[in-house]
Amino acid sequence: MLPGTPASVLLTTHPSALLRVRGRPEWGDALAAFVTDLRTAADAAGFTA
C-alpha cells in the first residue's frame, strides 16, 4: 500500500509477467508474491473467503 495517497493503491506484478517466468527457478517466488499482493488487496477492500 502507498501511504500518503488520497486513495488506497497497491502496486503488483502484471499477471502476464508470471507467464513469462513460468518454468524458471524464480516462478515460485513470483507467484507467492503475487498471491500475497492479492490477499493484501482483498483484506484492504474488506473481502473475505
PDB file of N, CA, C and O in Angstrom:
ATOM      1  N   MET A   1       0.847  -1.163   0.000  1.00  0.00           N
ATOM      2  CA  MET A   1       0.000   0.000   0.000  1.00  0.00           C
ATOM      3  C   MET A   1       0.899   1.234   0.000  1.00  0.00           C
ATOM      4  O   MET A   1       1.987   1.223   0.575  1.00  0.00           O
ATOM      5  N   LEU A   2       0.440   2.272  -0.637  1.00  0.00           N
ATOM      6  CA  LEU A   2       1.210   3.510  -0.692  1.00  0.00           C
ATOM      7  C   LEU A   2       0.634   4.512   0.296  1.00  0.00           C
ATOM      8  O   LEU A   2      -0.400   5.122   0.024  1.00  0.00           O
ATOM      9  N   PRO A   3       1.294   4.690   1.448  1.00  0.00           N
ATOM     10  CA  PRO A   3       0.780   5.645   2.426  1.00  0.00           C
ATOM     11  C   PRO A   3       0.885   7.075   1.901  1.00  0.00           C
ATOM     12  O   PRO A   3       1.759   7.398   1.096  1.00  0.00           O
ATOM     13  N   GLY A   4      -0.018   7.912   2.370  1.00  0.00           N
ATOM     14  CA  GLY A   4       0.014   9.312   1.994  1.00  0.00           C
ATOM     15  C   GLY A   4      -0.687   9.624   0.687  1.00  0.00           C
ATOM     16  O   GLY A   4      -0.663  10.770   0.238  1.00  0.00           O
ATOM     17  N   THR A   5      -1.311   8.637   0.065  1.00  0.00           N
ATOM     18  CA  THR A   5      -2.055   8.886  -1.166  1.00  0.00           C
ATOM     19  C   THR A   5      -3.520   9.111  -0.817  1.00  0.00           C
ATOM     20  O   THR A   5      -3.989   8.623   0.211  1.00  0.00           O
ATOM     21  N   PRO A   6      -4.257   9.849  -1.665  1.00  0.00           N
ATOM     22  CA  PRO A   6      -5.655  10.122  -1.343  1.00  0.00           C
ATOM     23  C   PRO A   6      -6.535   8.869  -1.372  1.00  0.00           C
ATOM     24  O   PRO A   6      -7.608   8.855  -0.768  1.00  0.00           O
ATOM     25  N   ALA A   7      -6.105   7.850  -2.046  1.00  0.00           N
ATOM     26  CA  ALA A   7      -6.851   6.591  -2.100  1.00  0.00           C
ATOM     27  C   ALA A   7      -5.870   5.448  -1.875  1.00  0.00           C
ATOM     28  O   ALA A   7      -4.667   5.609  -2.075  1.00  0.00           O
ATOM     29  N   SER A   8      -6.374   4.320  -1.469  1.00  0.00           N
ATOM     30  CA  SER A   8      -5.507   3.156  -1.293  1.00  0.00           C
ATOM     31  C   SER A   8      -5.066   2.650  -2.660  1.00  0.00           C
ATOM     32  O   SER A   8      -5.880   2.450  -3.562  1.00  0.00           O
ATOM     33  N   VAL A   9      -3.769   2.450  -2.792  1.00  0.00           N
ATOM     34  CA  VAL A   9      -3.196   1.976  -4.050  1.00  0.00           C
ATOM     35  C   VAL A   9      -2.266   0.822  -3.723  1.00  0.00           C
ATOM     36  O   VAL A   9      -1.465   0.903  -2.792  1.00  0.00           O
ATOM     37  N   LEU A  10      -2.372  -0.242  -4.485  1.00  0.00           N
ATOM     38  CA  LEU A  10      -1.478  -1.383  -4.326  1.00  0.00           C
ATOM     39  C   LEU A  10      -0.841  -1.665  -5.677  1.00  0.00           C
ATOM     40  O   LEU A  10      -1.538  -1.890  -6.666  1.00  0.00           O
ATOM     41  N   LEU A  11       0.467  -1.652  -5.714  1.00  0.00           N
ATOM     42  CA  LEU A  11       1.192  -1.979  -6.939  1.00  0.00           C
ATOM     43  C   LEU A  11       1.601  -3.438  -6.879  1.00  0.00           C
ATOM     44  O   LEU A  11       2.058  -3.919  -5.843  1.00  0.00           O
ATOM     45  N   THR A  12       1.438  -4.135  -7.982  1.00  0.00           N
ATOM     46  CA  THR A  12       1.811  -5.537  -8.024  1.00  0.00           C
ATOM     47  C   THR A  12       2.290  -5.896  -9.425  1.00  0.00           C
ATOM     48  O   THR A  12       2.279  -5.069 -10.337  1.00  0.00           O
ATOM     49  N   THR A  13       2.699  -7.113  -9.568  1.00  0.00           N
ATOM     50  CA  THR A  13       3.147  -7.641 -10.849  1.00  0.00           C
ATOM     51  C   THR A  13       1.945  -7.844 -11.769  1.00  0.00           C
ATOM     52  O   THR A  13       0.878  -8.270 -11.327  1.00  0.00           O
ATOM     53  N   HIS A  14       2.128  -7.539 -13.040  1.00  0.00           N
ATOM     54  CA  HIS A  14       1.067  -7.837 -14.004  1.00  0.00           C
ATOM     55  C   HIS A  14       1.029  -9.355 -14.188  1.00  0.00           C
ATOM     56  O   HIS A  14       2.081  -9.987 -14.287  1.00  0.00           O
ATOM     57  N   PRO A  15      -0.162  -9.946 -14.236  1.00  0.00           N
ATOM     58  CA  PRO A  15      -0.242 -11.407 -14.363  1.00  0.00           C
ATOM     59  C   PRO A  15       0.524 -11.977 -15.557  1.00  0.00           C
ATOM     60  O   PRO A  15       1.021 -13.101 -15.479  1.00  0.00           O
ATOM     61  N   SER A  16       0.630 -11.240 -16.645  1.00  0.00           N
ATOM     62  CA  SER A  16       1.366 -11.764 -17.800  1.00  0.00           C
ATOM     63  C   SER A  16       2.851 -11.941 -17.495  1.00  0.00           C
ATOM     64  O   SER A  16       3.521 -12.760 -18.124  1.00  0.00           O
ATOM     65  N   ALA A  17       3.367 -11.179 -16.537  1.00  0.00           N
ATOM     66  CA  ALA A  17       4.770 -11.345 -16.145  1.00  0.00           C
ATOM     67  C   ALA A  17       4.993 -12.717 -15.520  1.00  0.00           C
ATOM     68  O   ALA A  17       6.067 -13.302 -15.657  1.00  0.00           O
ATOM     69  N   LEU A  18       3.973 -13.224 -14.835  1.00  0.00           N
ATOM     70  CA  LEU A  18       4.087 -14.564 -14.257  1.00  0.00           C
ATOM     71  C   LEU A  18       4.184 -15.619 -15.353  1.00  0.00           C
ATOM     72  O   LEU A  18       4.906 -16.606 -15.211  1.00  0.00           O
ATOM     73  N   LEU A  19       3.458 -15.407 -16.440  1.00  0.00           N
ATOM     74  CA  LEU A  19       3.520 -16.360 -17.549  1.00  0.00           C
ATOM     75  C   LEU A  19       4.905 -16.378 -18.187  1.00  0.00           C
ATOM     76  O   LEU A  19       5.368 -17.422 -18.647  1.00  0.00           O
ATOM     77  N   ARG A  20       5.558 -15.233 -18.214  1.00  0.00           N
ATOM     78  CA  ARG A  20       6.892 -15.159 -18.828  1.00  0.00           C
ATOM     79  C   ARG A  20       7.966 -15.852 -17.997  1.00  0.00           C
ATOM     80  O   ARG A  20       8.983 -16.276 -18.546  1.00  0.00           O
ATOM     81  N   VAL A  21       7.765 -15.976 -16.689  1.00  0.00           N
ATOM     82  CA  VAL A  21       8.780 -16.637 -15.860  1.00  0.00           C
ATOM     83  C   VAL A  21       8.397 -18.075 -15.506  1.00  0.00           C
ATOM     84  O   VAL A  21       9.126 -18.757 -14.786  1.00  0.00           O
ATOM     85  N   ARG A  22       7.256 -18.529 -16.013  1.00  0.00           N
ATOM     86  CA  ARG A  22       6.841 -19.908 -15.733  1.00  0.00           C
ATOM     87  C   ARG A  22       7.912 -20.877 -16.241  1.00  0.00           C
ATOM     88  O   ARG A  22       8.407 -20.742 -17.360  1.00  0.00           O
ATOM     89  N   GLY A  23       8.253 -21.837 -15.415  1.00  0.00           N
ATOM     90  CA  GLY A  23       9.278 -22.801 -15.765  1.00  0.00           C
ATOM     91  C   GLY A  23      10.678 -22.401 -15.328  1.00  0.00           C
ATOM     92  O   GLY A  23      11.613 -23.193 -15.445  1.00  0.00           O
ATOM     93  N   ARG A  24      10.832 -21.193 -14.832  1.00  0.00           N
ATOM     94  CA  ARG A  24      12.134 -20.728 -14.342  1.00  0.00           C
ATOM     95  C   ARG A  24      12.180 -20.868 -12.823  1.00  0.00           C
ATOM     96  O   ARG A  24      11.139 -20.961 -12.173  1.00  0.00           O
ATOM     97  N   PRO A  25      13.384 -20.884 -12.261  1.00  0.00           N
ATOM     98  CA  PRO A  25      13.506 -21.041 -10.801  1.00  0.00           C
ATOM     99  C   PRO A  25      12.781 -19.961 -10.000  1.00  0.00           C
ATOM    100  O   PRO A  25      12.315 -20.235  -8.894  1.00  0.00           O
ATOM    101  N   GLU A  26      12.676 -18.752 -10.525  1.00  0.00           N
ATOM    102  CA  GLU A  26      12.054 -17.655  -9.777  1.00  0.00           C
ATOM    103  C   GLU A  26      10.530 -17.664  -9.838  1.00  0.00           C
ATOM    104  O   GLU A  26       9.885 -16.840  -9.189  1.00  0.00           O
ATOM    105  N   TRP A  27       9.942 -18.579 -10.605  1.00  0.00           N
ATOM    106  CA  TRP A  27       8.490 -18.600 -10.769  1.00  0.00           C
ATOM    107  C   TRP A  27       7.755 -18.765  -9.443  1.00  0.00           C
ATOM    108  O   TRP A  27       6.779 -18.058  -9.194  1.00  0.00           O
ATOM    109  N   GLY A  28       8.195 -19.668  -8.600  1.00  0.00           N
ATOM    110  CA  GLY A  28       7.530 -19.899  -7.315  1.00  0.00           C
ATOM    111  C   GLY A  28       7.512 -18.662  -6.435  1.00  0.00           C
ATOM    112  O   GLY A  28       6.492 -18.343  -5.826  1.00  0.00           O
ATOM    113  N   ASP A  29       8.632 -17.970  -6.368  1.00  0.00           N
ATOM    114  CA  ASP A  29       8.696 -16.738  -5.567  1.00  0.00           C
ATOM    115  C   ASP A  29       7.813 -15.647  -6.161  1.00  0.00           C
ATOM    116  O   ASP A  29       7.147 -14.915  -5.429  1.00  0.00           O
ATOM    117  N   ALA A  30       7.807 -15.539  -7.497  1.00  0.00           N
ATOM    118  CA  ALA A  30       6.984 -14.520  -8.156  1.00  0.00           C
ATOM    119  C   ALA A  30       5.500 -14.790  -7.922  1.00  0.00           C
ATOM    120  O   ALA A  30       4.734 -13.864  -7.655  1.00  0.00           O
ATOM    121  N   LEU A  31       5.098 -16.040  -8.020  1.00  0.00           N
ATOM    122  CA  LEU A  31       3.696 -16.395  -7.787  1.00  0.00           C
ATOM    123  C   LEU A  31       3.309 -16.144  -6.336  1.00  0.00           C
ATOM    124  O   LEU A  31       2.233 -15.611  -6.064  1.00  0.00           O
ATOM    125  N   ALA A  32       4.172 -16.522  -5.411  1.00  0.00           N
ATOM    126  CA  ALA A  32       3.882 -16.307  -3.986  1.00  0.00           C
ATOM    127  C   ALA A  32       3.733 -14.819  -3.678  1.00  0.00           C
ATOM    128  O   ALA A  32       2.848 -14.430  -2.916  1.00  0.00           O
ATOM    129  N   ALA A  33       4.585 -13.990  -4.261  1.00  0.00           N
ATOM    130  CA  ALA A  33       4.492 -12.543  -4.040  1.00  0.00           C
ATOM    131  C   ALA A  33       3.196 -11.992  -4.619  1.00  0.00           C
ATOM    132  O   ALA A  33       2.568 -11.124  -4.013  1.00  0.00           O
ATOM    133  N   PHE A  34       2.789 -12.487  -5.789  1.00  0.00           N
ATOM    134  CA  PHE A  34       1.547 -12.040  -6.415  1.00  0.00           C
ATOM    135  C   PHE A  34       0.340 -12.424  -5.560  1.00  0.00           C
ATOM    136  O   PHE A  34      -0.566 -11.614  -5.364  1.00  0.00           O
ATOM    137  N   VAL A  35       0.327 -13.645  -5.057  1.00  0.00           N
ATOM    138  CA  VAL A  35      -0.773 -14.097  -4.196  1.00  0.00           C
ATOM    139  C   VAL A  35      -0.824 -13.259  -2.919  1.00  0.00           C
ATOM    140  O   VAL A  35      -1.906 -12.889  -2.464  1.00  0.00           O
ATOM    141  N   THR A  36       0.326 -12.963  -2.348  1.00  0.00           N
ATOM    142  CA  THR A  36       0.371 -12.099  -1.161  1.00  0.00           C
ATOM    143  C   THR A  36      -0.226 -10.730  -1.473  1.00  0.00           C
ATOM    144  O   THR A  36      -0.991 -10.186  -0.678  1.00  0.00           O
ATOM    145  N   ASP A  37       0.125 -10.175  -2.635  1.00  0.00           N
ATOM    146  CA  ASP A  37      -0.435  -8.881  -3.034  1.00  0.00           C
ATOM    147  C   ASP A  37      -1.953  -8.958  -3.190  1.00  0.00           C
ATOM    148  O   ASP A  37      -2.666  -8.054  -2.755  1.00  0.00           O
ATOM    149  N   LEU A  38      -2.446 -10.023  -3.802  1.00  0.00           N
ATOM    150  CA  LEU A  38      -3.898 -10.174  -3.967  1.00  0.00           C
ATOM    151  C   LEU A  38      -4.597 -10.281  -2.618  1.00  0.00           C
ATOM    152  O   LEU A  38      -5.670  -9.710  -2.423  1.00  0.00           O
ATOM    153  N   ARG A  39      -3.993 -11.006  -1.695  1.00  0.00           N
ATOM    154  CA  ARG A  39      -4.586 -11.119  -0.352  1.00  0.00           C
ATOM    155  C   ARG A  39      -4.582  -9.769   0.360  1.00  0.00           C
ATOM    156  O   ARG A  39      -5.548  -9.420   1.038  1.00  0.00           O
ATOM    157  N   THR A  40      -3.504  -9.015   0.208  1.00  0.00           N
ATOM    158  CA  THR A  40      -3.428  -7.681   0.807  1.00  0.00           C
ATOM    159  C   THR A  40      -4.532  -6.789   0.248  1.00  0.00           C
ATOM    160  O   THR A  40      -5.200  -6.078   0.999  1.00  0.00           O
ATOM    161  N   ALA A  41      -4.722  -6.826  -1.065  1.00  0.00           N
ATOM    162  CA  ALA A  41      -5.771  -6.016  -1.695  1.00  0.00           C
ATOM    163  C   ALA A  41      -7.154  -6.455  -1.224  1.00  0.00           C
ATOM    164  O   ALA A  41      -8.011  -5.615  -0.949  1.00  0.00           O
ATOM    165  N   ALA A  42      -7.376  -7.759  -1.132  1.00  0.00           N
ATOM    166  CA  ALA A  42      -8.672  -8.265  -0.675  1.00  0.00           C
ATOM    167  C   ALA A  42      -8.942  -7.850   0.765  1.00  0.00           C
ATOM    168  O   ALA A  42     -10.056  -7.448   1.100  1.00  0.00           O
ATOM    169  N   ASP A  43      -7.935  -7.945   1.608  1.00  0.00           N
ATOM    170  CA  ASP A  43      -8.092  -7.522   3.008  1.00  0.00           C
ATOM    171  C   ASP A  43      -8.417  -6.034   3.095  1.00  0.00           C
ATOM    172  O   ASP A  43      -9.293  -5.630   3.859  1.00  0.00           O
ATOM    173  N   ALA A  44      -7.711  -5.222   2.314  1.00  0.00           N
ATOM    174  CA  ALA A  44      -7.932  -3.776   2.339  1.00  0.00           C
ATOM    175  C   ALA A  44      -9.328  -3.417   1.844  1.00  0.00           C
ATOM    176  O   ALA A  44      -9.918  -2.433   2.290  1.00  0.00           O
ATOM    177  N   ALA A  45      -9.854  -4.222   0.918  1.00  0.00           N
ATOM    178  CA  ALA A  45     -11.186  -3.965   0.367  1.00  0.00           C
ATOM    179  C   ALA A  45     -12.289  -4.577   1.218  1.00  0.00           C
ATOM    180  O   ALA A  45     -13.473  -4.342   0.974  1.00  0.00           O
ATOM    181  N   GLY A  46     -11.898  -5.365   2.221  1.00  0.00           N
ATOM    182  CA  GLY A  46     -12.885  -5.969   3.106  1.00  0.00           C
ATOM    183  C   GLY A  46     -13.472  -7.272   2.602  1.00  0.00           C
ATOM    184  O   GLY A  46     -14.502  -7.720   3.106  1.00  0.00           O
ATOM    185  N   PHE A  47     -12.826  -7.897   1.604  1.00  0.00           N
ATOM    186  CA  PHE A  47     -13.305  -9.181   1.103  1.00  0.00           C
ATOM    187  C   PHE A  47     -12.851 -10.302   2.022  1.00  0.00           C
ATOM    188  O   PHE A  47     -11.758 -10.249   2.585  1.00  0.00           O
ATOM    189  N   THR A  48     -13.687 -11.308   2.172  1.00  0.00           N
ATOM    190  CA  THR A  48     -13.328 -12.500   2.940  1.00  0.00           C
ATOM    191  C   THR A  48     -13.627 -13.727   2.105  1.00  0.00           C
ATOM    192  O   THR A  48     -14.529 -13.718   1.267  1.00  0.00           O
ATOM    193  N   ALA A  49     -12.873 -14.773   2.336  1.00  0.00           N
ATOM    194  CA  ALA A  49     -13.073 -16.014   1.583  1.00  0.00           C
ATOM    195  C   ALA A  49     -14.030 -16.928   2.304  1.00  0.00           C
ATOM    196  O   ALA A  49     -14.322 -18.022   1.821  1.00  0.00           O
TER     197      ALA A  49
END
